[in-house]
């Protein structure tokens, strides 16, 4: 019963505003320079014309920009704006009955039917005078003169000419009568992130495994060399597992052995020891100055460094002493370690988000982010955010981005779908996905369509990883080198954001700790590994080519244009992406079978892709340099996994024919 | 930036509550006795168990009923309640972390793995004590004793037995720890209407055309006889076009002639003359006492009378004199009549919803409804509601239903889809639809699926009409008697609410005023018609049978169970409906072709319809009494339009076989 008598004359209805996440509860996401296309259903009772506008402002500012909206079909209106600054924008929609437009429209019909009468012009004169009242200066004066002419003229031909004058129309419309304008229910929000939020290629490596001497613990100086290696392959983000001191109590040994031998390094996720906690550097890496130099070196190579933030503590973390009440105590006075009964993780204490000092804890955890931001870090990969309170994430991300809108957060939550989406709504800039386990054509098509072609895309930005230190999929374990090729091609072209955990990935590491497990044998999580980066079977070369193609083709820098296309072979998947201006069109074909050559016809919707129907066009393979002449919608493809499992085709829509040459003219 | 530090420990998230119209802006609709099944996505961080409940109240009451919710799949929870009173209900959802349930669940795992330790039982004891603090009386005492046992016992077997006691579990769960419970964002609303809102068969007739003597003006006494005629056919609502005095100025003549001859009755929608306006009775019908008797007579026949409310005025309506400012004045001092340039409707003045006295006008228009409610009317068919301000409808319907929750409003808005849906959201109990113009199988299937199987059904209740005084479709004009049969069968079985404009419908009236028009020739809108009700080709008999089947089969009293089924002939449409308890199953097959016999196979999803796969079943035709033995999912159907264009099949799922007989035992 929310109807009040105060808005009785607001006759325009506005509903179905888009983008709008959960009725405006959460912001939609964009990156710098993106276009925001706003739509709404706008209509009124009866037959009057209406007008509508979109009002946009930076959230922190009272300065609003008003943009006229245009009708499409079925009472849907639209307007668009570009976001040119980082941070938050807000927008709302106004709609109102436009009596002058109604009068103009009807008058034209009357004139056509020759049923216009003098009173019709008097009505117009009144409307023009009302516009003059809303205008000022010369416009007001000019409008009053026009009204006077309509009132005083007696020559019908003259009246018609004056009343239908385009300049009159435009001038009146500049002063709309918004007395009874309706405003959309709730201000919609947009959060604008750096372009990296939409387009990034991540390379994860364990800094401990970078020493030149096999078996030695890597330092930040060693890591600088690994930066060059990653940069040469064309990545633009390097991501390090936690770099903090590692707990000594209950430290894990190699292959997750509950007991470690002396000298074993332990898991980097068991954070904190006498040497410090989440704001400290593991001494074997070097000092904070070394870290800053490492970040600086990355920056010179156009790489951003992403840090891992894992909010949990080893039993010897300073927090455990200093903030006992941030952890859950058991009746025997001991602190509750992490467990998933009957499994126990005695090396890790989870924070208690129901702690009486939850507010103090939130502030300190925020301060961890701020500390690393002060060291030049702008990307955080957050470990298991779904095991910490949701409201904490909304608060901390919102607070941090208010001061540091350039900062990005990747949610490492491999959990149920509603939870993954909720974390994205709360503010995470990117999210891991179920991509590692989507290997068949139908499941890839269904999942990627959900992520890129439904309202999910307004808040959830996928980051596609074929492997992680926790995920060595059975597809990779079984499929040999072709499996790695296939997953690389899919990740890097289906995902404008993608990443690999290397060098395990490019060096085709595929031995699980045991059959049925997705854990790596001799995982770097628990030991130092030495990697032969220059092995001849490394995928390094292919990765370099793929990342190069991504960099040179805007089509591969967004997921919103993704379209799957028909093939007559279930092992061949085909899809396309286009740049926003549609000048750059990429078609990808991948043989999903790591074992056998597969061939078949792919069918492209030429009309939709703006490819001429009656001429040949060129498909240039960016992986091999091969150029194919394609004709019509159906074209043959054959892919041999022992050679290369995919085509990455840049489409040149127009090939020259005789009429294109000068001598023809 | 709506995050505050006050709710930090509320860890449960509630989203996706359903039913919820536009985020709670509008109520969902139900009828008396319906079940409301509420669903929501509810989850928390980490691995703790959660609990959730649904809280329901009558809107006017502070008394809430709490109903435990149950998890389904994918973090979706549900609970249901029945609405047993008319008017508005509100509901919200609570969710909270359930530490006792978490402890119980984990303890069972520990016991299974034989890893339970004394401290596990101490934790349980603390949780039980906390529950005792929330309980009182004997429960509190009993719980404290249980806690003590867990603390003091030393025999592991005993401990296990006490800790996993079902009574303990149930008792603790009765006292949940809701300190940090989350509440759904906005209270959701339900409006509960009488069953007529869901299940009604309407018969519209012009009271002017009911006199026994041809050419005479009908009276309410004549109309009483027509009531019997409608009741015999099995209708439960009779709807009359406006019964008010008709304006004399610019009165229309027969076939919409701009000028009327003396004695012509004019259009009932040109309301108001010296004899009164919207609260008066056209003198030729009789007096208000005659009207009350008519309503009383209807009631005796189990018929409700629906009145037409058309908010517009003839130029001689008393409102025009008494409330000049409710109408738009033109600069020459005349009042703006209705027009759709270049067409003019000088016999009708629209109300100006931007009038300075809009509030006074709203009150008076509301008073029109209240006046007729006082005369015993509970259903209003509202003429062209989309040409009056939307906010007026929301206000007036909400206000009226607060005092008179039994009152129903049918929106006669044949306009664009968003507008029709908006009117339904604002409060209209039923709505006319595009059904008159949906004649092909695909378009019927798509449209009815949208109306009955999407969230639209939560607020929009279709009322399906094959004809109205304004709509004589080309299908009816062309297709002869079979076309009327087809449209009747479809309307009455696709729509638990349907209506016909008679006797034009049952007497197969199909002459348009001219080719290309949907207006009737010699329309009753402008003249009195005499009808030969007993003509031998009347559809009266079929209508009676169909309405009887509707009354006897709950399946036909709802649209929510509608499912379309495959047929191998595009002229044969097949669909089914079931009662809520699934005991009543109706399958309808209609030959959409009015010209030729059509035959083919219909395919029923036996599994879904709970029909045995391995036995014959019976399809009893409620139209003819014929009984068919059907086998398996594909069965042959042949329909000859010169005989009967459809089957209305009641399915008897189980036929007896030898094992069903007593002697077999």
Interface residues (C-beta under 8 A of the other chain):
Chain A: X1 X2 X3 X5 X7 X8 X9 X10 X11 X13 X15 X16 X22 X23 X25 X41 X43 X44 X45 X46 X47 X59 X74 X75 X97 X106 X109 X110 X112 X113 X115 X119 X122 X123 X125 X126 X180 X185 X330 X331 X332 X334 X339 X340 X341 X342 X344 X350 X353 X354 X358 X359 X362 X386 X387 X388 X389 X390 X391 X392 X394 X395 X398 X402 X416 X417 X418 X419 X422
Chain B: X1 X3 X5 X7 X8 X9 X10 X11 X13 X15 X16 X22 X23 X25 X41 X43 X44 X45 X46 X47 X59 X74 X75 X88 X97 X106 X109 X110 X112 X113 X115 X119 X122 X123 X125 X126 X180 X185 X330 X331 X332 X334 X339 X340 X341 X342 X350 X353 X354 X358 X359 X362 X386 X387 X388 X389 X390 X391 X392 X394 X395 X398 X402 X416 X417 X418 X419 X422
